[in-house]
Amino acid sequence: MASLGDEEMAAGPTAAESDEESKEQLRKKVDSLKIAVVPPPKPVQPRVGPKSFERVRVIGRGDVGRVYLARLVGTNKLFAMKIMTKSEMIARNKVKRVLTEREILTTVDHPFIVSLYYCFQTKNRLYFIMEYCGGGEFFRMLQRQPQKCLTEDATRFYASEVVLALEYLHTCGFIYRDLKPENILLHLSGHIMLTDFDLSKTAVPVSPNIVRRSSKAARQELKYIGNEPKLSVPANSFVGTEEYLAPEVIKGTGHDGTVDWWTLGVLMYEMLFGRSPFKGSTQNHTFANIVESELKFPEDKPVSKDCKKIIKGLLERDVTKRLGSKQGASDIRKHGFFRTVRWALIRHQRPPIIPHLSHALDTKYFSQHLKDDLDEESDEEVVDVSAAPRYLLVHYSC
């Protein structure tokens, strides 16, 4: 005879069991629904193109393009807009140089190198949207100084920033090859920025070497030294600005990253004395001076021994003995001329000369004689990159 408890168990599941069964069935139903979680839609970014910018005025001009002060439509943000005509690029054989410049600008990120924000193309033109430097060309700033030159302290400051920019480019595997006052811009903060990389060359990237040195306390300390970027095949191309060409470029014996240290020496000389060291009455005379003439310093402006020594080291004709040929920028940074420079803090120091504008659109530090002879495009639609001819391929987004 079954007990009362046995009868209750045989009668069916308990309330707790029924509740658990219901939960399990509910879970199975939910799982079978295959609910897709849809994230909120992202805001649509407007496609950047020529119509996104208002051309204020032309501030520069080159072989195949013009540079404009431009304002992003609907904002107060200012940019330098470089517009290059494709037909002129092809006619002057400048396509490769323009693409080289774009490659470098999209690779580098340094406080003393101009930034590229956008690049795009239409059917007939290429556009680079870059950082605007309201202080204008460093060359024009030099022309406004007494005797068109700077003090030794000011020269040291600007040369320090150039050294850091060149060191960074070399570390990235790029040789600048066209350092000169016209290719240096002044930011409104007063700091310099290198621009115009169409003559630059891609080399083998380098990284610092690590060597050990013993201290007096018999401890082993690590010291980081730089290398110079090397080309897989030394370049023989005759490129650069006449008065800044290195002897090995003129002679065609092949050159590498040390040409940038030669041009640094010429730049420092010009900052100090208001002229380049080897300028002649003709181009051939200038080339002869660069290759053969003795380096002389003007007697009417005394400079320190360290100053003369570093310029002589940079303007050494023997590439193997040139300052910077062994350990790159490390050789230059540790020279006595730069003894007082606080390299890590230089971007936060107050520059010797700070530009002053009367209003945001003031372009007084640029040439006032440039005319805007570039018509607005009738078709300003951005070309689909995939449909563009390969030899003119410039990616839409940078």
Backbone torsions as a table, in degrees:
resi	resn	phi	psi	omega
1	MET	NA	126.3	-177.0
2	ALA	-74.6	146.2	177.1
3	SER	-78.6	170.2	179.4
4	LEU	-63.6	-38.6	-179.9
5	GLY	-65.1	-37.9	179.4
6	ASP	-66.7	-37.0	179.2
7	GLU	-64.1	-38.9	-179.4
8	GLU	-66.0	-38.9	179.7
9	MET	-68.2	-34.9	-179.8
10	ALA	-74.3	-20.3	-175.2
11	ALA	-69.6	-23.7	-179.7
12	GLY	151.3	176.7	-178.9
13	PRO	-69.0	154.5	178.4
14	THR	-73.5	169.9	178.6
15	ALA	-62.4	-38.5	-179.8
16	ALA	-64.4	-41.4	179.7
17	GLU	-65.4	-39.9	178.9
18	SER	-62.9	-39.4	179.7
19	ASP	-65.3	-41.4	179.8
20	GLU	-65.8	-39.4	178.3
21	GLU	-63.8	-39.0	179.3
22	SER	-64.0	-40.2	179.3
23	LYS	-64.4	-41.0	-179.8
24	GLU	-64.5	-41.1	178.3
25	GLN	-64.8	-38.1	178.6
26	LEU	-64.3	-40.2	179.0
27	ARG	-62.6	-42.1	179.5
28	LYS	-63.5	-39.7	178.7
29	LYS	-64.3	-42.5	179.5
30	VAL	-62.9	-43.4	179.9
31	ASP	-63.2	-32.9	-178.0
32	SER	-74.6	-12.7	-177.7
33	LEU	-75.6	-22.5	-179.7
34	LYS	51.6	57.3	-178.8
35	ILE	-69.4	128.4	177.3
36	ALA	-99.8	123.5	178.2
37	VAL	-82.6	116.1	-177.0
38	VAL	-100.8	117.6	179.0
39	PRO	-68.3	156.3	178.6
40	PRO	-63.1	144.5	-178.2
41	PRO	-63.5	139.6	177.4
42	LYS	-78.4	147.4	177.7
43	PRO	-62.8	137.5	-178.6
44	VAL	-74.8	123.0	178.7
45	GLN	-82.4	126.2	178.4
46	PRO	-63.7	141.3	-179.4
47	ARG	-73.0	125.0	-177.6
48	VAL	-78.5	133.7	178.5
49	GLY	-158.3	-173.0	-178.4
50	PRO	-55.6	-35.5	-178.5
51	LYS	-72.8	-8.8	179.3
52	SER	-78.7	-11.8	-174.3
53	PHE	-127.8	143.1	175.2
54	GLU	-102.0	121.6	178.4
55	ARG	-76.6	118.8	-178.0
56	VAL	-85.6	-56.4	176.0
57	ARG	-165.4	158.5	179.2
58	VAL	-78.6	134.4	-178.1
59	ILE	-123.1	-2.7	179.4
60	GLY	-164.5	159.0	-178.1
61	ARG	-150.3	138.5	178.3
62	GLY	-130.1	-164.2	-177.4
63	ASP	-63.3	-42.7	-172.8
64	VAL	-123.8	14.6	-177.4
65	GLY	-165.1	174.0	176.3
66	ARG	-128.3	154.0	176.5
67	VAL	-116.2	129.9	-177.7
68	TYR	-117.7	146.4	161.5
69	LEU	-75.4	123.7	-175.4
70	ALA	-130.5	149.7	179.8
71	ARG	-118.9	132.3	176.4
72	LEU	-66.1	123.8	-174.5
73	VAL	-56.2	132.7	178.2
74	GLY	84.0	3.6	179.9
75	THR	-137.2	178.7	173.5
76	ASN	-105.3	13.1	-177.7
77	LYS	-77.8	129.1	-176.8
78	LEU	-107.9	143.7	179.1
79	PHE	-139.0	163.2	167.8
80	ALA	-97.6	120.1	-177.4
81	MET	-108.5	113.2	179.2
82	LYS	-96.4	120.5	-178.3
83	ILE	-113.7	123.4	-179.8
84	MET	-118.9	134.3	-179.5
85	THR	-88.6	126.7	-175.1
86	LYS	-62.4	-40.0	-178.6
87	SER	-63.4	-37.6	177.8
88	GLU	-69.9	-37.4	177.5
89	MET	-59.9	-43.9	-178.6
90	ILE	-70.4	-43.9	-177.9
91	ALA	-63.3	-34.6	-177.7
92	ARG	-99.2	8.4	178.1
93	ASN	57.2	47.2	-176.2
94	LYS	-110.0	4.8	-175.0
95	VAL	-59.5	-49.4	-177.3
96	LYS	-61.8	-38.8	-179.0
97	ARG	-67.1	-39.6	179.2
98	VAL	-64.8	-41.9	179.9
99	LEU	-69.3	-32.0	175.0
100	THR	-64.0	-43.8	179.0
101	GLU	-61.9	-42.1	179.7
102	ARG	-64.0	-41.7	179.3
103	GLU	-59.1	-43.2	-178.9
104	ILE	-68.3	-45.8	-177.4
105	LEU	-64.2	-32.1	178.9
106	THR	-81.8	-11.8	-179.2
107	THR	-94.1	-41.1	-169.4
108	VAL	-85.1	157.0	176.5
109	ASP	-153.6	96.6	-173.5
110	HIS	-148.7	142.7	-177.1
111	PRO	-64.8	-17.9	-179.3
112	PHE	-110.4	21.4	174.6
113	ILE	-130.5	133.2	-176.3
114	VAL	-60.5	141.9	-177.0
115	SER	-94.3	143.7	174.0
116	LEU	-104.6	125.6	-177.0
117	TYR	-100.6	-41.2	-179.6
118	TYR	-141.7	152.1	167.3
119	CYS	-145.2	135.6	-178.5
120	PHE	-155.2	171.6	-179.4
121	GLN	-141.7	152.6	170.2
122	THR	-110.5	-168.5	-178.0
123	LYS	-62.2	-35.1	-171.9
124	ASN	-115.7	-10.9	-172.0
125	ARG	-138.9	156.8	172.3
126	LEU	-112.4	146.5	-177.0
127	TYR	-129.7	130.2	169.3
128	PHE	-114.5	125.3	175.5
129	ILE	-105.2	111.8	-170.3
130	MET	-122.9	172.0	177.9
131	GLU	-65.1	135.3	-179.9
132	TYR	-92.3	127.1	178.6
133	CYS	-110.6	99.4	-172.8
134	GLY	-67.9	-12.6	179.1
135	GLY	-78.9	-8.1	176.1
136	GLY	77.1	-164.7	-177.9
137	GLU	-73.1	139.2	175.0
138	PHE	-59.1	-33.7	179.5
139	PHE	-59.7	-44.3	-179.2
140	ARG	-68.2	-32.9	176.2
141	MET	-65.1	-41.2	177.9
142	LEU	-62.3	-38.7	-178.4
143	GLN	-65.0	-23.7	-178.9
144	ARG	-87.3	-8.6	-178.0
145	GLN	-81.8	156.8	175.7
146	PRO	-57.4	129.9	-176.0
147	GLN	57.8	15.0	177.3
148	LYS	58.7	34.3	-179.7
149	CYS	-143.8	169.4	-176.1
150	LEU	-113.2	165.7	173.1
151	THR	-72.3	167.0	178.8
152	GLU	-65.0	-37.9	179.2
153	ASP	-65.4	-42.6	178.5
154	ALA	-65.6	-39.9	177.2
155	THR	-61.0	-41.8	179.2
156	ARG	-61.5	-41.8	-178.7
157	PHE	-63.0	-52.7	-177.2
158	TYR	-67.8	-37.5	177.7
159	ALA	-63.2	-35.6	178.4
160	SER	-61.3	-43.7	-179.4
161	GLU	-68.0	-36.4	177.1
162	VAL	-65.4	-41.7	178.6
163	VAL	-58.3	-45.0	-179.4
164	LEU	-64.5	-39.6	179.0
165	ALA	-66.6	-44.2	178.7
166	LEU	-66.2	-39.3	177.7
167	GLU	-59.6	-42.8	179.3
168	TYR	-64.7	-44.8	179.0
169	LEU	-60.3	-42.7	-180.0
170	HIS	-64.4	-38.9	178.3
171	THR	-63.0	-34.3	178.1
172	CYS	-78.4	-9.2	-179.8
173	GLY	91.2	25.6	179.0
174	PHE	-118.3	137.5	173.5
175	ILE	-106.4	124.2	-171.5
176	TYR	-68.9	-56.2	173.1
177	ARG	71.6	0.4	-179.6
178	ASP	-143.7	41.3	177.1
179	LEU	-70.5	127.6	176.5
180	LYS	-168.5	161.1	-176.9
181	PRO	-57.4	-31.8	-179.3
182	GLU	-69.0	-20.9	-178.8
183	ASN	-100.8	14.0	175.4
184	ILE	-116.3	129.5	178.6
185	LEU	-108.6	153.6	176.2
186	LEU	-104.3	120.3	173.6
187	HIS	-70.7	159.9	178.4
188	LEU	-61.5	-21.5	176.4
189	SER	-74.2	-14.9	-178.0
190	GLY	99.5	-10.5	178.3
191	HIS	-80.7	157.2	-176.2
192	ILE	-89.8	160.4	174.7
193	MET	-144.6	128.3	176.3
194	LEU	-77.4	144.6	178.2
195	THR	-143.6	176.7	178.6
196	ASP	61.0	92.8	-176.5
197	PHE	-114.1	21.2	-175.4
198	ASP	-71.8	-19.9	177.5
199	LEU	-96.3	1.1	-177.2
200	SER	-70.4	161.3	-176.7
201	LYS	-130.4	139.7	176.7
202	THR	-86.0	130.0	-179.8
203	ALA	-122.8	-170.9	177.1
204	VAL	-77.6	122.0	179.9
205	PRO	-58.3	148.3	-179.5
206	VAL	-124.8	160.6	174.8
207	SER	-136.5	157.5	-177.9
208	PRO	-61.9	143.1	169.9
209	ASN	-82.2	154.0	175.9
210	ILE	-116.9	119.6	178.7
211	VAL	-123.6	159.3	-179.6
212	ARG	-105.6	143.6	174.7
213	ARG	-137.2	146.7	-178.3
214	SER	-92.5	136.1	176.3
215	SER	-93.1	171.7	179.6
216	LYS	-64.6	-24.2	-179.9
217	ALA	-86.3	14.6	178.4
218	ALA	61.4	28.5	176.1
219	ARG	-100.3	153.8	176.1
220	GLN	-95.3	120.1	179.0
221	GLU	-112.7	145.2	176.6
222	LEU	-89.8	136.8	177.7
223	LYS	-128.1	132.0	-179.7
224	TYR	-98.5	127.9	176.9
225	ILE	-125.8	156.3	-176.0
226	GLY	-92.8	169.3	173.0
227	ASN	-121.5	164.8	173.4
228	GLU	-99.7	137.3	177.9
229	PRO	-65.7	136.6	-178.7
230	LYS	-113.4	140.6	174.0
231	LEU	-85.3	142.4	178.3
232	SER	-59.0	-34.6	171.8
233	VAL	-131.9	125.2	-178.5
234	PRO	-54.7	135.0	-177.5
235	ALA	-74.4	138.5	177.2
236	ASN	-114.8	4.9	-176.8
237	SER	-67.7	142.7	-177.8
238	PHE	-95.4	84.4	-177.1
239	VAL	-128.1	154.7	179.3
240	GLY	128.2	-175.4	179.4
241	THR	-101.3	134.4	-170.5
242	GLU	-38.6	-58.0	-173.5
243	GLU	-75.4	-10.8	-177.7
244	TYR	-106.4	0.3	-178.5
245	LEU	-66.6	138.5	176.2
246	ALA	-79.6	154.8	-178.5
247	PRO	-56.8	-39.6	-177.6
248	GLU	-68.0	-25.2	176.0
249	VAL	-72.8	-43.3	180.0
250	ILE	-64.4	-41.6	-177.8
251	LYS	-79.5	-13.2	178.3
252	GLY	69.7	29.0	-178.1
253	THR	-89.4	3.6	-178.8
254	GLY	97.4	142.4	-178.6
255	HIS	-144.1	160.6	177.0
256	ASP	-138.7	-150.3	-173.5
257	GLY	-63.9	-17.4	-178.8
258	THR	-68.2	-14.8	176.7
259	VAL	-63.5	-28.7	179.4
260	ASP	-67.9	-31.3	179.0
261	TRP	-75.8	-31.5	172.8
262	TRP	-61.8	-48.8	-178.6
263	THR	-64.6	-30.7	174.4
264	LEU	-62.3	-40.6	177.4
265	GLY	-62.6	-41.9	177.7
266	VAL	-63.9	-43.3	-179.6
267	LEU	-61.7	-44.7	179.7
268	MET	-62.8	-41.1	177.8
269	TYR	-60.8	-45.7	-178.6
270	GLU	-67.0	-37.3	176.7
271	MET	-62.0	-37.6	-176.7
272	LEU	-78.5	-40.3	-169.5
273	PHE	-116.8	-1.5	174.9
274	GLY	79.1	9.1	177.4
275	ARG	-157.2	160.5	178.2
276	SER	-79.0	156.0	-171.4
277	PRO	-75.0	-20.1	-172.5
278	PHE	-123.4	17.1	-176.9
279	LYS	-62.8	130.9	178.0
280	GLY	-115.4	179.9	-178.2
281	SER	-74.9	-23.4	177.3
282	THR	-134.5	170.5	178.7
283	GLN	-62.1	-46.0	179.7
284	ASN	-62.3	-37.3	177.6
285	HIS	-64.3	-42.1	178.0
286	THR	-61.8	-45.0	179.7
287	PHE	-62.4	-40.4	178.8
288	ALA	-63.7	-39.8	178.1
289	ASN	-63.4	-42.4	-179.1
290	ILE	-62.4	-40.3	-174.9
291	VAL	-80.9	-31.2	-169.0
292	GLU	-126.9	-31.8	-168.8
293	SER	-72.6	150.8	178.1
294	GLU	-74.2	139.8	176.9
295	LEU	-74.5	125.4	-179.9
296	LYS	-124.2	147.7	177.9
297	PHE	-110.5	134.9	178.4
298	PRO	-58.1	141.2	-178.5
299	GLU	-85.0	-14.4	-176.0
300	ASP	-83.7	-3.5	176.6
301	LYS	-135.5	99.2	-179.8
302	PRO	-70.7	139.3	175.3
303	VAL	-131.2	165.6	-176.1
304	SER	-69.5	161.4	177.6
305	LYS	-63.3	-39.8	178.4
306	ASP	-62.4	-36.1	179.5
307	CYS	-64.6	-48.3	177.7
308	LYS	-62.8	-38.5	-176.5
309	LYS	-65.2	-43.3	-178.3
310	ILE	-69.9	-36.7	178.1
311	ILE	-66.7	-40.5	176.4
312	LYS	-62.9	-38.4	179.4
313	GLY	-66.9	-37.8	179.1
314	LEU	-73.9	-32.6	-179.0
315	LEU	-96.7	32.9	173.8
316	GLU	-77.8	124.8	-177.1
317	ARG	-71.3	-31.1	177.4
318	ASP	-75.9	109.8	-174.9
319	VAL	-58.1	-36.7	-177.4
320	THR	-69.2	-18.9	-179.8
321	LYS	-106.0	-5.1	-177.1
322	ARG	-65.5	140.1	177.2
323	LEU	-60.3	124.0	-177.5
324	GLY	102.7	-8.3	-177.5
325	SER	-75.4	-22.9	-177.0
326	LYS	-93.4	-57.5	-174.4
327	GLN	-118.2	21.5	175.4
328	GLY	63.1	-140.7	-176.7
329	ALA	-62.9	-22.5	178.6
330	SER	-60.6	-38.7	176.6
331	ASP	-58.5	-39.6	-174.9
332	ILE	-79.0	-41.4	-176.9
333	ARG	-65.0	-30.2	-178.2
334	LYS	-91.4	3.7	178.1
335	HIS	-67.8	150.2	-177.1
336	GLY	-57.9	-28.6	179.8
337	PHE	-61.3	-32.1	-178.2
338	PHE	-100.7	19.3	-175.2
339	ARG	-56.8	-36.1	-175.0
340	THR	-89.5	-1.9	-176.1
341	VAL	-78.0	131.1	174.1
342	ARG	-98.6	90.0	-167.9
343	TRP	-58.3	-41.8	-175.9
344	ALA	-69.8	-18.8	-174.2
345	LEU	-111.4	1.8	-170.5
346	ILE	-62.2	-34.0	-179.0
347	ARG	-69.5	-14.2	178.8
348	HIS	-102.0	1.1	179.4
349	GLN	-87.2	157.5	180.0
350	ARG	-80.2	122.1	179.5
351	PRO	-67.0	157.7	179.7
352	PRO	-61.9	-34.6	-177.3
353	ILE	-129.2	127.1	179.4
354	ILE	-119.9	123.8	180.0
355	PRO	-65.1	148.3	177.6
356	HIS	-128.7	120.3	-179.7
357	LEU	-105.8	145.0	178.3
358	SER	-77.7	-24.5	176.5
359	HIS	-160.8	168.9	-173.0
360	ALA	-60.0	-32.0	-176.7
361	LEU	-95.7	11.6	178.9
362	ASP	-69.0	120.5	-178.8
363	THR	-116.1	33.9	-175.2
364	LYS	-66.0	-18.9	-179.7
365	TYR	-87.2	4.1	175.2
366	PHE	-113.4	162.9	178.6
367	SER	-59.2	135.4	-179.9
368	GLN	-96.4	5.7	-175.0
369	HIS	-107.8	7.2	-179.8
370	LEU	-84.0	132.7	-179.8
371	LYS	-102.9	143.6	177.4
372	ASP	-86.9	96.5	-179.2
373	ASP	-106.3	16.2	179.9
374	LEU	-101.7	114.9	-178.3
375	ASP	-71.4	155.5	172.2
376	GLU	-66.9	141.1	179.4
377	GLU	-70.1	138.9	176.0
378	SER	-71.9	-32.5	177.8
379	ASP	-119.7	102.2	-175.9
380	GLU	-101.7	14.1	179.8
381	GLU	-68.6	136.0	178.8
382	VAL	-69.9	131.5	-178.6
383	VAL	-73.5	137.8	172.9
384	ASP	-64.6	124.7	-175.0
385	VAL	-57.8	-40.9	-177.0
386	SER	-65.0	-21.1	-178.3
387	ALA	-96.8	-2.8	-177.0
388	ALA	-80.3	146.4	174.6
389	PRO	-55.9	141.5	-173.0
390	ARG	-60.1	-38.3	-175.8
391	TYR	-74.6	-6.2	176.0
392	LEU	-119.0	19.0	-174.7
393	LEU	-70.4	117.1	174.5
394	VAL	-129.5	118.4	-174.1
395	HIS	-61.1	145.7	-177.6
396	TYR	-68.4	-46.7	-176.1
397	SER	-107.0	136.0	-175.8
398	CYS	-107.8	NA	NA
